[in-house]
């Protein structure tokens, strides 16, 4: 297993995913320890007319609490926040979320680029960005913003993805720190957790 040379400076993790990412997300969440020390901010493309059941499906395997935040909800460590269906979710400087119904970006609302980009603006070099399988280029620019602001970037190994467009978009736009399979991303988070004990 890779030695990631981690430290405890990180304050948040942001994850983006679309088509083919659900099983990977479930595996990542199911491997998180109960006292995981950082907030995890997730933006996943989802059907806008299906508002119920998604959090419940993810929560079956996760020890860590998963919530869809309300507008202006403060960001707290040890929780997983999922962008609500049909809302863009931004991270704001006071460490809270804002939700909006502005125009779709990359044919998506929620747009991964918005969540990743605003998180990069707030957390700068204390952010870890993870981008998983997906069928469009949403998230590519967001990962570039994270890298440009000194954050750590990870994409799912394209050969493992059901649809590799999303991680390849990020790889084409910036230098990604780690290209990992889902099992290794889960191991990465376990190693990160050890830095905070």
Backbone bond lengths (Angstrom), bond angles and torsions (degrees), N, CA, C in turn:
res aa  C-N    CA-C-N  psi(-1)  N-CA   C-N-CA  omega(-1)  CA-C   N-CA-C  phi
1 X - - - 1.466 - - 1.521 109.82 -
2 X 1.318 116.10 143.43 1.455 121.97 -178.75 1.521 110.83 -64.13
3 X 1.340 115.79 138.95 1.458 121.05 170.30 1.525 106.62 -89.93
4 X 1.329 117.08 112.13 1.456 120.53 -172.05 1.527 113.78 -84.44
5 X 1.350 117.66 -8.01 1.467 121.17 -179.79 1.533 110.57 52.46
6 X 1.317 115.09 55.62 1.456 121.42 -176.80 1.523 111.76 -88.15
7 X 1.319 115.37 162.20 1.455 121.35 171.10 1.525 107.86 -138.18
8 X 1.326 116.70 -175.23 1.469 119.50 -174.40 1.530 112.75 -105.23
9 X 1.333 116.66 29.95 1.466 119.31 178.80 1.524 112.92 -81.14
10 X 1.326 117.92 -16.25 1.465 120.21 -173.46 1.524 111.45 -73.20
11 X 1.328 114.72 143.59 1.467 121.39 -176.22 1.526 113.12 -115.10
12 X 1.332 117.71 -15.12 1.466 120.05 -178.08 1.524 109.96 -163.01
13 X 1.334 114.84 158.07 1.465 123.05 174.40 1.520 107.04 -125.04
14 X 1.333 116.21 137.41 1.462 120.20 176.12 1.526 107.91 -124.32
15 X 1.330 115.97 134.69 1.465 121.78 -175.80 1.527 109.24 -126.70
16 X 1.334 115.98 132.84 1.454 121.56 174.31 1.516 110.86 -120.60
17 X 1.321 116.67 145.79 1.457 120.48 178.60 1.512 111.10 -164.63
18 X 1.321 115.10 158.84 1.460 120.30 179.38 1.524 108.44 -141.91
19 X 1.320 116.26 -133.53 1.458 120.20 -175.61 1.530 111.39 -56.35
20 X 1.329 115.34 127.64 1.452 120.59 177.97 1.512 114.54 87.20
21 X 1.335 117.96 1.56 1.471 119.55 -175.63 1.526 113.72 -94.82
22 X 1.337 117.86 -12.82 1.470 119.62 -170.69 1.533 111.99 -59.95
23 X 1.322 117.53 -47.68 1.468 119.46 -178.09 1.526 111.40 -64.88
24 X 1.331 115.90 -35.34 1.462 119.42 176.67 1.516 111.78 -65.10
25 X 1.338 116.35 -42.94 1.465 120.97 177.09 1.523 110.37 -60.13
26 X 1.331 116.50 -44.89 1.469 120.60 179.46 1.529 110.17 -58.86
27 X 1.321 117.26 -43.87 1.473 119.88 -179.37 1.525 111.02 -65.43
28 X 1.332 116.94 -41.90 1.466 120.45 178.60 1.527 110.62 -62.09
29 X 1.327 116.64 -48.13 1.471 120.39 -177.96 1.523 111.67 -66.10
30 X 1.332 116.81 -36.90 1.470 119.91 -177.76 1.526 112.00 -68.83
31 X 1.320 117.06 -18.16 1.461 120.98 179.50 1.526 113.78 -97.36
32 X 1.319 117.20 -2.22 1.463 119.50 178.94 1.521 110.16 -74.14
33 X 1.335 118.18 135.48 1.471 120.02 174.28 1.522 110.82 -71.25
34 X 1.313 116.03 156.87 1.465 121.33 -175.09 1.520 112.62 -60.77
35 X 1.320 117.01 -32.45 1.469 120.38 -176.75 1.528 111.60 -103.92
36 X 1.328 116.53 36.87 1.469 119.59 179.63 1.523 108.51 -57.35
37 X 1.344 118.49 131.76 1.460 120.99 -164.48 1.525 116.44 -85.20
38 X 1.325 118.96 -9.25 1.460 120.48 -173.75 1.523 111.54 -117.39
39 X 1.329 117.04 152.43 1.470 118.51 169.61 1.523 109.67 -71.13
40 X 1.325 116.50 142.46 1.461 122.18 174.32 1.525 107.27 -114.92
41 X 1.324 115.55 121.07 1.458 122.74 -176.50 1.522 107.16 -105.83
42 X 1.324 117.90 116.79 1.467 121.28 -174.45 1.525 110.99 -116.23
43 X 1.325 115.06 132.80 1.460 121.24 171.33 1.516 107.56 -123.78
44 X 1.315 116.20 112.19 1.463 122.38 -179.09 1.524 108.60 -121.80
45 X 1.318 116.44 134.65 1.459 119.00 174.10 1.526 108.97 -63.66
46 X 1.299 116.50 133.89 1.458 121.19 -177.18 1.518 109.80 -149.07
47 X 1.320 115.52 162.32 1.461 120.30 -178.11 1.524 109.60 -69.15
48 X 1.347 116.38 125.19 1.460 119.59 -173.19 1.522 112.94 -68.97
49 X 1.336 117.70 -24.03 1.462 119.36 -177.53 1.534 112.32 -92.21
50 X 1.338 116.97 -0.70 1.469 120.59 177.35 1.524 107.74 -110.42
51 X 1.319 116.08 100.59 1.466 120.54 -173.22 1.528 112.66 -95.93
52 X 1.300 117.84 -19.07 1.460 120.33 -174.67 1.525 111.13 -115.50
53 X 1.328 115.82 153.63 1.449 121.14 172.34 1.518 115.27 101.88
54 X 1.337 117.34 -24.51 1.465 119.86 -174.90 1.524 110.70 -71.13
55 X 1.320 116.68 -48.85 1.469 120.43 177.92 1.520 109.67 -61.06
56 X 1.322 115.95 -42.20 1.463 119.82 -179.16 1.530 110.85 -62.13
57 X 1.327 116.97 -41.08 1.466 120.85 179.85 1.526 111.10 -63.82
58 X 1.336 116.83 -41.17 1.465 120.46 178.61 1.530 111.16 -70.79
59 X 1.321 116.35 -35.59 1.466 120.52 -174.85 1.525 113.13 -69.30
60 X 1.334 116.68 -22.60 1.472 120.02 -179.27 1.520 110.91 -55.55
61 X 1.338 117.25 -37.23 1.463 121.45 -174.91 1.531 113.55 -102.42
62 X 1.331 117.78 -5.54 1.462 120.24 -172.72 1.522 111.75 -103.87
63 X 1.326 116.32 131.34 1.462 120.78 172.91 1.525 109.75 -77.41
64 X 1.325 115.84 -34.68 1.460 121.59 -179.42 1.532 109.32 -75.87
65 X 1.321 116.78 139.36 1.468 121.91 -178.82 1.524 111.33 -64.83
66 X 1.330 116.62 134.66 1.459 123.13 177.27 1.524 108.29 -114.51
67 X 1.327 116.48 127.76 1.464 120.63 -179.63 1.519 110.27 -134.56
68 X 1.325 115.96 152.86 1.461 121.90 166.39 1.524 106.08 -95.30
69 X 1.316 118.52 113.98 1.469 119.28 -174.08 1.516 112.38 -70.93
70 X 1.322 115.06 152.41 1.453 120.60 171.64 1.538 108.70 -90.25
71 X 1.298 117.44 165.30 1.460 121.87 179.44 1.528 110.08 -60.32
72 X 1.311 116.40 131.35 1.479 125.45 -179.51 1.528 112.99 74.57
73 X 1.333 118.32 12.30 1.468 119.53 178.07 1.527 110.22 -69.52
74 X 1.343 118.06 131.71 1.466 121.21 178.36 1.530 111.23 -66.26
75 X 1.325 115.79 147.77 1.462 121.87 177.89 1.520 108.14 -89.59
76 X 1.325 116.22 124.12 1.460 121.44 -178.88 1.518 110.47 -121.41
77 X 1.308 115.87 146.32 1.462 119.84 179.68 1.522 110.18 -68.79
78 X 1.326 115.19 154.35 1.451 120.33 176.51 1.511 115.09 81.19
79 X 1.334 117.53 11.88 1.461 121.47 176.87 1.523 109.74 -124.08
80 X 1.338 115.53 154.83 1.458 121.47 172.11 1.526 107.17 -108.18
81 X 1.329 116.40 124.15 1.458 122.26 -178.91 1.525 109.40 -108.01
82 X 1.320 116.79 126.31 1.457 122.32 -178.72 1.527 109.55 -112.46
83 X 1.338 116.31 127.02 1.462 120.03 178.07 1.514 110.11 -57.45
84 X 1.336 118.11 127.84 1.463 120.56 -179.49 1.524 112.28 -65.59
85 X 1.309 116.03 153.83 1.460 122.18 177.87 1.529 110.78 -57.38
86 X 1.342 115.33 131.53 1.464 123.20 172.88 1.529 113.80 69.53
87 X 1.329 118.22 19.56 1.460 122.50 174.56 1.524 109.81 -128.44
88 X 1.332 117.14 135.68 1.453 120.38 165.87 1.528 107.67 -72.64
89 X 1.332 116.50 140.45 1.460 120.90 179.82 1.521 109.39 -121.60
90 X 1.341 115.45 117.15 1.460 122.13 179.22 1.520 110.56 -109.37
91 X 1.324 115.02 149.54 1.455 122.30 172.05 1.521 107.92 -97.98
92 X 1.333 116.85 130.13 1.463 121.46 -175.61 1.524 111.54 -108.67
93 X 1.347 115.74 160.45 1.465 121.21 -172.17 1.528 114.19 -60.96
94 X 1.309 118.04 -26.75 1.459 119.57 177.33 1.517 113.47 -81.42
95 X 1.354 116.23 13.47 1.474 123.22 -178.72 1.531 111.24 61.88
96 X 1.327 114.37 53.47 1.458 120.89 172.87 1.531 107.52 -142.12
97 X 1.331 116.32 167.76 1.462 121.65 179.68 1.525 110.94 -97.36
98 X 1.313 115.50 149.90 1.464 119.94 165.89 1.522 107.98 -126.89
99 X 1.314 115.47 141.53 1.463 122.67 -179.27 1.522 109.07 -113.86
100 X 1.326 116.34 143.75 1.456 119.73 178.52 1.525 110.10 -146.70
101 X 1.325 114.89 160.92 1.469 121.12 177.09 1.529 109.81 -116.45
102 X 1.325 116.68 35.22 1.466 120.98 176.77 1.527 109.68 -64.21
103 X 1.327 115.67 173.11 1.459 121.25 -176.37 1.527 112.45 -53.80
104 X 1.325 115.40 150.70 1.453 120.37 177.74 1.529 110.51 -63.55
105 X 1.312 116.11 147.88 1.461 123.43 174.19 1.520 107.22 -120.73
106 X 1.332 116.70 133.13 1.471 120.62 -173.91 1.528 110.83 54.23
107 X 1.341 115.32 37.19 1.475 121.92 -178.20 1.520 112.67 59.46
108 X 1.328 117.07 26.91 1.467 120.22 -173.88 1.531 111.42 -135.72
109 X 1.315 114.84 140.15 1.464 122.96 167.23 1.518 106.67 -148.43
110 X 1.296 119.66 105.83 1.465 127.45 14.51 1.536 113.00 -75.49
111 X 1.342 115.23 146.36 1.463 121.14 176.15 1.530 109.27 -98.60
112 X 1.310 115.21 129.52 1.469 120.70 -179.03 1.524 110.86 -64.45
113 X 1.343 117.25 -38.62 1.466 119.83 -179.97 1.525 111.73 -57.32
114 X 1.337 117.79 -37.53 1.468 120.63 179.39 1.518 110.87 -65.60
115 X 1.317 116.68 -48.77 1.469 120.08 -177.94 1.527 110.91 -64.80
116 X 1.329 117.69 -45.12 1.464 120.43 179.82 1.524 111.03 -67.34
117 X 1.335 116.57 -44.59 1.457 119.98 -176.70 1.513 113.33 -64.87
118 X 1.336 117.46 -43.79 1.468 119.83 179.61 1.525 111.07 -70.50
119 X 1.321 117.57 -33.14 1.466 120.33 175.81 1.525 110.76 -65.28
120 X 1.333 116.24 -38.55 1.464 120.73 177.24 1.525 110.64 -63.29
121 X 1.321 116.66 -39.19 1.462 121.35 179.80 1.526 110.94 -63.92
122 X 1.327 116.67 -39.21 1.461 121.10 -176.95 1.531 112.00 -79.75
123 X 1.328 117.50 -48.33 1.465 120.78 -170.93 1.530 113.77 -95.79
124 X 1.311 118.21 -14.90 1.465 124.08 175.45 1.530 111.69 50.48
125 X 1.351 116.89 -121.98 1.472 120.15 -175.70 1.523 113.00 -79.28
126 X 1.317 116.89 3.19 1.464 121.04 179.52 1.539 111.58 -103.44
127 X 1.338 115.69 19.66 1.461 121.48 -178.07 1.526 110.61 -115.01
128 X 1.331 115.42 142.13 1.467 122.47 171.07 1.525 107.30 -112.24
129 X 1.331 116.71 124.10 1.457 121.72 178.03 1.514 111.26 -108.48
130 X 1.343 116.25 133.68 1.464 122.21 -179.26 1.525 107.96 -128.30
131 X 1.335 116.97 127.91 1.467 121.19 179.85 1.521 109.22 -123.29
132 X 1.330 115.48 128.69 1.464 122.06 -173.84 1.526 111.18 -110.45
133 X 1.305 115.32 -170.32 1.464 124.34 -178.90 1.531 111.95 -51.47
134 X 1.342 115.95 142.11 1.452 119.45 177.65 1.514 112.06 -175.44
135 X 1.337 115.18 158.19 1.460 120.63 -170.24 1.524 114.69 -98.77
136 X 1.334 118.60 -4.88 1.462 118.22 173.69 1.530 109.43 -131.91
137 X 1.320 116.79 -173.08 1.466 120.69 -171.98 1.527 113.26 -91.92
138 X 1.329 117.08 4.70 1.461 120.47 178.29 1.535 109.23 -58.38
139 X 1.316 116.13 133.78 1.468 120.73 -178.28 1.518 113.28 103.06
140 X 1.336 117.04 -23.66 1.460 119.68 -179.86 1.516 112.50 -61.92
141 X 1.347 116.33 -49.59 1.465 119.87 178.14 1.522 111.39 -66.43
142 X 1.324 116.39 -36.11 1.457 119.76 177.84 1.522 112.02 -59.89
143 X 1.330 116.33 -40.86 1.462 120.11 178.06 1.526 110.51 -66.91
144 X 1.325 117.21 -35.32 1.461 120.14 176.18 1.526 110.28 -63.78
145 X 1.320 117.57 -42.40 1.468 120.51 177.68 1.524 110.95 -59.88
146 X 1.334 116.65 -43.09 1.469 120.53 179.06 1.523 110.07 -60.59
147 X 1.323 116.79 -47.51 1.460 121.33 179.82 1.525 111.01 -62.46
148 X 1.341 117.59 -44.47 1.463 121.74 -178.55 1.522 112.02 -62.46
149 X 1.326 117.51 -27.84 1.469 120.93 -179.53 1.529 112.57 -96.22
150 X 1.320 116.17 10.47 1.459 119.93 172.60 1.502 115.73 91.70
151 X 1.343 117.72 6.67 1.457 120.54 179.07 1.519 111.87 -76.60
152 X 1.325 115.59 171.30 1.463 122.63 179.01 1.525 108.39 -96.03
153 X 1.339 116.73 133.95 1.468 120.58 -174.86 1.521 111.43 -119.76
154 X 1.340 115.18 137.38 1.465 123.21 179.00 1.522 108.33 -135.61
155 X 1.324 117.54 133.75 1.459 119.92 169.32 1.529 109.23 -123.45
156 X 1.321 114.44 152.30 1.458 119.74 175.49 1.524 109.54 -66.97
157 X 1.317 115.78 138.93 1.467 121.86 177.33 1.534 108.91 -53.52
158 X 1.345 117.60 117.40 1.474 119.53 -175.59 1.527 114.32 -54.65
159 X 1.331 117.49 -35.53 1.463 119.41 -178.51 1.524 112.41 -66.50
160 X 1.339 117.45 -19.24 1.460 121.62 178.88 1.529 111.56 -89.55
161 X 1.332 117.57 -19.43 1.463 121.82 -174.76 1.523 111.90 -70.34
162 X 1.323 115.41 144.44 1.460 119.83 170.90 1.531 109.22 -64.45
163 X 1.337 115.87 -40.88 1.464 122.18 175.29 1.530 107.24 -136.16
164 X 1.326 117.58 119.76 1.469 120.69 -168.21 1.526 114.63 -96.33
165 X 1.332 118.80 8.39 1.466 121.30 -175.54 1.529 111.83 -59.27
166 X 1.313 117.06 -43.08 1.462 121.22 -173.94 1.535 112.58 -67.29
167 X 1.337 119.37 -53.64 1.470 117.90 177.97 1.526 112.77 -63.09
168 X 1.329 117.09 -34.47 1.468 119.21 178.64 1.523 111.29 -66.76
169 X 1.329 117.31 -33.20 1.467 120.62 176.59 1.519 110.30 -62.05
170 X 1.330 116.66 -43.62 1.464 120.26 178.67 1.527 110.89 -65.16
171 X 1.323 116.37 -42.84 1.468 120.42 -179.39 1.528 111.50 -63.63
172 X 1.329 117.22 -28.48 1.469 120.59 -179.81 1.527 112.25 -80.34
173 X 1.328 117.22 -18.28 1.464 121.25 -174.06 1.521 113.96 -100.96
174 X 1.329 117.78 -22.91 1.460 119.76 -176.10 1.518 110.05 -156.48
175 X 1.321 116.20 172.23 1.458 121.87 176.57 1.524 108.36 -88.02
176 X 1.314 116.30 110.96 1.464 121.68 -177.99 1.531 109.15 -85.56
177 X 1.340 115.89 136.84 1.474 119.94 -175.86 1.523 112.93 -69.65
178 X 1.336 116.56 -42.62 1.467 119.90 -176.82 1.528 109.80 -139.19
179 X 1.316 116.72 132.98 1.462 123.20 172.04 1.525 105.95 -111.77
180 X 1.341 116.62 110.16 1.461 121.02 -167.50 1.523 112.11 -131.48
181 X 1.324 115.63 151.48 1.455 121.05 168.56 1.533 109.18 -76.91
182 X 1.323 115.41 162.52 1.470 120.17 -175.91 1.529 111.55 -56.19
183 X 1.326 118.19 -43.91 1.466 120.76 179.90 1.525 110.98 -58.34
184 X 1.330 116.46 -36.88 1.463 120.22 -179.20 1.529 111.43 -76.32
185 X 1.331 117.29 -30.88 1.470 119.42 174.00 1.526 109.69 -65.01
186 X 1.333 116.46 -42.18 1.469 120.54 177.19 1.527 110.45 -61.74
187 X 1.326 117.28 -41.03 1.464 121.43 178.36 1.525 110.61 -66.90
188 X 1.314 116.70 -39.02 1.466 121.68 176.43 1.530 110.43 -55.34
189 X 1.333 116.80 -46.61 1.461 120.77 -178.54 1.526 111.50 -67.12
190 X 1.321 116.86 -34.06 1.470 119.86 175.21 1.526 110.36 -64.68
191 X 1.335 117.12 -43.76 1.464 120.83 177.81 1.520 111.30 -63.91
192 X 1.338 116.54 -38.46 1.459 120.87 177.69 1.530 110.69 -61.96
193 X 1.325 115.44 -42.76 1.464 120.76 179.86 1.532 111.66 -56.56
194 X 1.314 116.48 -37.69 1.470 121.08 -178.62 1.524 112.62 -63.98
195 X 1.341 117.22 -23.86 1.465 121.04 -178.94 1.517 112.04 -72.26
196 X 1.328 117.12 -15.79 1.466 121.26 -173.63 1.536 112.18 -104.71
197 X 1.324 116.54 2.15 1.471 118.75 -178.96 1.515 110.77 -79.48
